[in-house]
């Protein structure tokens, strides 16, 4: 199982980024996918999740209306579109899949929101 995130960058407040997570080593279309983030000195927290077919999504309150999770099962990729970014969104963003009783994580991608 391999998850590889990309798309993180330095962006000004109010800006946008799209993160991608390319997955391999498992049948991507079978599994719910999630994005998490971890800011310095803080615990990792759930940002958004999406069902295996993409029909159902869920968001943390602090990103509702600003972030959108989506997936392309043909490309084994899950996305996180982030709009209206705030300095408090600064964190390393990770994608995650749980297969049976084990969680698999990518290496993360750094998002920094600063003027």
LOKOLKOL-739182 format. One line per 3 residues: their letters; for each residue z, x, y of N, C-alpha, C, O. Coordinates in nm, 3 decimals. Layout:
// residues N
a = Z X Y Z X Y Z X Y Z X Y; ...
This chain:
// residues 115
xxx = 0.000 0.086 -0.119 0.000 0.000 0.000 0.000 0.089 0.123 0.080 0.181 0.135; -0.091 0.058 0.215 -0.098 0.136 0.339 -0.125 0.041 0.455 -0.212 -0.045 0.447; -0.050 0.060 0.562 -0.067 -0.016 0.685 -0.081 0.084 0.798 0.004 0.172 0.815
xxx = -0.186 0.072 0.876 -0.213 0.167 0.983 -0.233 0.092 1.114 -0.332 0.022 1.133; -0.136 0.109 1.204 -0.143 0.045 1.335 -0.218 0.132 1.435 -0.221 0.255 1.423; -0.277 0.067 1.533 -0.342 0.137 1.643 -0.348 0.045 1.763 -0.321 -0.075 1.753
xxx = -0.384 0.102 1.878 -0.402 0.024 1.999 -0.293 0.039 2.102 -0.307 -0.011 2.213; -0.184 0.107 2.068 -0.080 0.127 2.166 -0.124 0.219 2.279 -0.211 0.304 2.261; -0.063 0.200 2.394 -0.105 0.278 2.512 -0.003 0.261 2.623 0.093 0.185 2.610
xxx = -0.025 0.332 2.732 0.050 0.313 2.855 -0.025 0.210 2.939 -0.145 0.225 2.964; 0.044 0.106 2.982 -0.019 0.000 3.059 0.074 -0.043 3.172 0.196 -0.034 3.159; 0.017 -0.090 3.281 0.098 -0.136 3.394 0.156 -0.274 3.366 0.099 -0.350 3.288
xxx = 0.265 -0.308 3.429 0.319 -0.445 3.417 0.213 -0.548 3.453 0.139 -0.531 3.550; 0.207 -0.654 3.374 0.106 -0.756 3.393 -0.022 -0.730 3.316 -0.109 -0.817 3.310; -0.034 -0.614 3.256 -0.155 -0.578 3.183 -0.157 -0.634 3.041 -0.067 -0.706 2.999
xxx = -0.263 -0.597 2.969 -0.284 -0.647 2.833 -0.318 -0.533 2.739 -0.372 -0.430 2.779; -0.286 -0.555 2.613 -0.325 -0.464 2.505 -0.350 -0.547 2.381 -0.294 -0.656 2.364; -0.436 -0.496 2.293 -0.451 -0.555 2.161 -0.421 -0.450 2.056 -0.486 -0.346 2.050
xxx = -0.322 -0.480 1.973 -0.286 -0.393 1.862 -0.358 -0.439 1.736 -0.384 -0.558 1.717; -0.390 -0.341 1.652 -0.453 -0.370 1.524 -0.372 -0.305 1.413 -0.308 -0.201 1.433; -0.375 -0.365 1.296 -0.310 -0.309 1.178 -0.406 -0.327 1.061 -0.426 -0.438 1.013
xxx = -0.464 -0.216 1.017 -0.557 -0.219 0.905 -0.480 -0.192 0.777 -0.404 -0.096 0.768; -0.501 -0.278 0.678 -0.421 -0.274 0.555 -0.507 -0.242 0.434 -0.626 -0.276 0.430; -0.446 -0.178 0.337 -0.516 -0.147 0.212 -0.414 -0.134 0.100 -0.295 -0.118 0.124
xxx = -0.465 -0.140 -0.022 -0.379 -0.121 -0.138 -0.315 -0.247 -0.192 -0.237 -0.242 -0.287; -0.348 -0.361 -0.133 -0.299 -0.489 -0.183 -0.398 -0.597 -0.140 -0.485 -0.573 -0.056; -0.385 -0.716 -0.199 -0.476 -0.825 -0.167 -0.429 -0.891 -0.038 -0.344 -0.981 -0.039
xxx = -0.485 -0.844 0.071 -0.440 -0.880 0.206 -0.432 -1.032 0.226 -0.337 -1.083 0.285; -0.531 -1.102 0.176 -0.540 -1.246 0.205 -0.433 -1.329 0.134 -0.421 -1.449 0.159; -0.355 -1.266 0.048 -0.249 -1.338 -0.023 -0.118 -1.344 0.055 -0.032 -1.426 0.022
xxx = -0.101 -1.260 0.157 0.033 -1.235 0.211 0.048 -1.268 0.359 -0.042 -1.246 0.440; 0.167 -1.320 0.390 0.210 -1.331 0.529 0.225 -1.192 0.589 0.273 -1.099 0.523; 0.183 -1.178 0.713 0.195 -1.052 0.784 0.282 -1.071 0.908 0.288 -1.180 0.966
xxx = 0.349 -0.964 0.948 0.439 -0.972 1.063 0.423 -0.850 1.152 0.385 -0.742 1.107; 0.452 -0.871 1.279 0.466 -0.761 1.374 0.613 -0.754 1.416 0.677 -0.856 1.443; 0.664 -0.632 1.421 0.798 -0.603 1.470 0.787 -0.500 1.581 0.682 -0.438 1.601
xxx = 0.898 -0.482 1.652 0.902 -0.374 1.750 1.042 -0.315 1.754 1.141 -0.379 1.719; 1.047 -0.191 1.799 1.176 -0.123 1.813 1.174 -0.040 1.940 1.095 0.053 1.954; 1.263 -0.075 2.031 1.279 -0.001 2.156 1.384 0.109 2.135 1.466 0.099 2.044
xxx = 1.381 0.213 2.218 1.478 0.321 2.204 1.622 0.270 2.209 1.659 0.196 2.300; 1.701 0.310 2.111 1.841 0.271 2.108 1.868 0.129 2.065 1.982 0.083 2.069; 1.764 0.058 2.023 1.779 -0.082 1.982 1.734 -0.100 1.837 1.664 -0.016 1.781
xxx = 1.777 -0.212 1.779 1.735 -0.243 1.643 1.592 -0.296 1.642 1.542 -0.349 1.741; 1.529 -0.281 1.528 1.395 -0.337 1.511 1.404 -0.489 1.512 1.494 -0.547 1.451; 1.310 -0.554 1.582 1.315 -0.699 1.593 1.179 -0.761 1.564 1.074 -0.702 1.590
xxx = 1.184 -0.882 1.510 1.061 -0.955 1.477 0.994 -1.005 1.604 1.059 -1.062 1.692; 0.864 -0.983 1.612 0.785 -1.029 1.727 0.705 -1.154 1.691 0.710 -1.254 1.763; 0.632 -1.148 1.580 0.545 -1.260 1.542 0.511 -1.250 1.395 0.514 -1.142 1.336
xxx = 0.476 -1.364 1.336 0.432 -1.368 1.198 0.315 -1.463 1.182 0.295 -1.553 1.264; 0.237 -1.441 1.077 0.120 -1.525 1.051 0.107 -1.546 0.901 0.125 -1.453 0.822; 0.075 -1.669 0.863 0.062 -1.701 0.722 -0.062 -1.636 0.661 -0.146 -1.581 0.733
xxx = -0.072 -1.642 0.530 -0.179 -1.571 0.461 -0.319 -1.619 0.502 -0.413 -1.540 0.506; -0.331 -1.748 0.532 -0.461 -1.802 0.571 -0.480 -1.809 0.722 -0.585 -1.853 0.770; -0.379 -1.767 0.795 -0.387 -1.768 0.941 -0.360 -1.902 1.006 -0.365 -1.914 1.128
xxx = -0.330 -2.003 0.925 -0.314 -2.138 0.980 -0.181 -2.159 1.050 -0.167 -2.248 1.134; -0.084 -2.077 1.016 0.050 -2.094 1.072 0.098 -1.964 1.135 0.087 -1.857 1.076; 0.151 -1.976 1.257 0.204 -1.860 1.326 0.343 -1.892 1.381 0.380 -2.008 1.399
xxx = 0.418 -1.787 1.407 0.551 -1.803 1.463 0.579 -1.685 1.555 0.534 -1.573 1.530; 0.656 -1.712 1.661 0.681 -1.609 1.762 0.827 -1.605 1.801 0.897 -1.707 1.800; 0.872 -1.485 1.836 1.003 -1.473 1.899 0.997 -1.537 2.037 0.893 -1.536 2.103
xxx = 1.109 -1.591 2.081 1.111 -1.660 2.211 1.066 -1.569 2.324 1.002 -1.615 2.419; 1.098 -1.442 2.315 1.070 -1.352 2.427 0.922 -1.317 2.442 0.884 -1.252 2.539; 0.836 -1.360 2.347 0.691 -1.335 2.360 0.609 -1.463 2.361 0.488 -1.458 2.379
xxx = 0.672 -1.576 2.342 0.597 -1.702 2.338 0.520 -1.725 2.467 0.574 -1.710 2.577; 0.394 -1.760 2.451 0.308 -1.783 2.567 0.242 -1.658 2.621 0.154 -1.667 2.707; 0.283 -1.541 2.570 0.224 -1.414 2.619 0.150 -1.339 2.508 0.047 -1.276 2.533
xxx = 0.203 -1.344 2.387 0.145 -1.271 2.273 0.079 -1.370 2.176 0.122 -1.485 2.163; -0.026 -1.322 2.109 -0.093 -1.402 2.007 -0.120 -1.316 1.885 -0.181 -1.209 1.894; -0.073 -1.362 1.770 -0.100 -1.293 1.644 -0.220 -1.361 1.577 -0.234 -1.483 1.582
xxx = -0.304 -1.279 1.516 -0.420 -1.333 1.444 -0.454 -1.237 1.331 -0.398 -1.128 1.322; -0.546 -1.281 1.244 -0.585 -1.195 1.132 -0.730 -1.220 1.096 -0.785 -1.327 1.120; -0.789 -1.119 1.037 -0.925 -1.128 0.983 -0.917 -1.084 0.837 -0.912 -0.964 0.808
xxx = -0.916 -1.179 0.747 -0.899 -1.145 0.605 -1.019 -1.070 0.549 -1.006 -0.999 0.449; -1.134 -1.085 0.611 -1.252 -1.010 0.566 -1.241 -0.862 0.600 -1.302 -0.777 0.536; -1.161 -0.833 0.703 -1.144 -0.694 0.746 -1.007 -0.637 0.711 -0.976 -0.524 0.748
xxx = -0.926 -0.716 0.641 -0.791 -0.671 0.603 -0.712 -0.623 0.725 -0.643 -0.520 0.720; -0.722 -0.696 0.832 -0.663 -0.653 0.958 -0.585 -0.767 1.023 -0.629 -0.882 1.024; -0.470 -0.732 1.077 -0.391 -0.825 1.157 -0.382 -0.769 1.299 -0.373 -0.648 1.320
xxx = -0.386 -0.860 1.396 -0.391 -0.822 1.537 -0.271 -0.879 1.612 -0.209 -0.976 1.570; -0.240 -0.814 1.724 -0.143 -0.869 1.817 -0.200 -0.853 1.957 -0.206 -0.742 2.010; -0.242 -0.963 2.015 -0.289 -0.964 2.152 -0.170 -0.983 2.244 -0.097 -1.081 2.232
xxx = -0.151 -0.889 2.335 -0.035 -0.891 2.423 -0.081 -0.902 2.567 -0.149 -0.813 2.618; -0.045 -1.009 2.632 -0.081 -1.032 2.772 0.046 -1.038 2.858 0.156 -1.053 2.807; 0.027 -1.026 2.987 0.139 -1.034 3.083 0.254 -0.943 3.041 0.370 -0.984 3.038
xxx = 0.220 -0.820 3.009 0.320 -0.727 2.958 0.426 -0.695 3.063 0.398 -0.688 3.182; 0.548 -0.676 3.014 0.663 -0.646 3.098 0.721 -0.511 3.058 0.700 -0.466 2.945; 0.793 -0.446 3.148 0.857 -0.317 3.110 0.946 -0.331 2.987 0.956 -0.236 2.908
xxx = 1.009 -0.444 2.968 1.096 -0.463 2.852 1.019 -0.479 2.721 1.080 -0.486 2.614; 0.887 -0.486 2.727 0.805 -0.486 2.606 0.781 -0.345 2.553 0.722 -0.327 2.447; 0.825 -0.245 2.627 0.810 -0.107 2.584 0.882 -0.084 2.453 1.002 -0.109 2.442
xxx = 0.809 -0.036 2.352 0.865 -0.018 2.219 0.758 0.042 2.128 0.641 0.050 2.164; 0.802 0.083 2.010 0.708 0.113 1.902 0.686 -0.017 1.825 0.782 -0.083 1.784; 0.561 -0.051 1.805 0.524 -0.175 1.736 0.478 -0.143 1.594 0.396 -0.054 1.572
xxx = 0.533 -0.220 1.499 0.505 -0.199 1.358 0.450 -0.327 1.295 0.490 -0.437 1.333; 0.360 -0.312 1.199 0.326 -0.427 1.116 0.395 -0.412 0.982 0.427 -0.302 0.937; 0.417 -0.528 0.919 0.494 -0.531 0.795 0.438 -0.635 0.700 0.391 -0.741 0.741
xxx = 0.443 -0.602 0.572 0.414 -0.698 0.467 0.525 -0.689 0.363 0.573 -0.581 0.330; 0.565 -0.806 0.313 0.662 -0.808 0.204 0.589 -0.849 0.077 0.529 -0.957 0.070; 0.596 -0.762 -0.022 0.530 -0.790 -0.151 0.638 -0.793 -0.256 0.702 -0.691 -0.284
xxx = 0.659 -0.911 -0.316 0.768 -0.937 -0.410 0.898 -0.909 -0.335 0.930 -0.981 -0.241; 0.973 -0.808 -0.373 1.103 -0.784 -0.309 1.104 -0.661 -0.221 1.211 -0.616 -0.178; 0.987 -0.607 -0.193 0.981 -0.484 -0.115 0.902 -0.504 0.013 0.799 -0.571 0.014
xxx = 0.952 -0.445 0.121 0.884 -0.447 0.249 0.810 -0.316 0.270 0.863 -0.208 0.243; 0.687 -0.327 0.318 0.606 -0.210 0.350 0.578 -0.211 0.500 0.548 -0.315 0.559; 0.588 -0.092 0.560 0.572 -0.078 0.704 0.463 0.024 0.735 0.439 0.116 0.657
xxx = 0.399 0.007 0.849 0.312 0.110 0.901 0.395 0.214 0.975 0.517 0.206 0.981; 0.325 0.312 1.033 0.393 0.421 1.104 0.428 0.384 1.247 0.507 0.452 1.313; 0.369 0.275 1.295 0.397 0.227 1.430 0.300 0.281 1.534 0.236 0.384 1.516
xxx = 0.291 0.206 1.644 0.209 0.248 1.758 0.290 0.224 1.886 0.352 0.119 1.903; 0.289 0.323 1.975 0.373 0.318 2.094 0.308 0.236 2.205 0.193 0.259 2.241; 0.383 0.141 2.257 0.342 0.063 2.374 0.440 0.094 2.486 0.561 0.076 2.471
xxx = 0.389 0.141 2.598 0.472 0.172 2.714 0.420 0.092 2.833 0.303 0.103 2.870; 0.508 0.012 2.892 0.472 -0.070 3.007 0.547 -0.015 3.128 0.669 -0.026 3.137; 0.471 0.045 3.219 0.533 0.111 3.333 0.431 0.126 3.444 0.312 0.143 3.420
x = 0.481 0.120 3.567 0.395 0.145 3.682 0.401 0.291 3.723 0.335 0.331 3.819
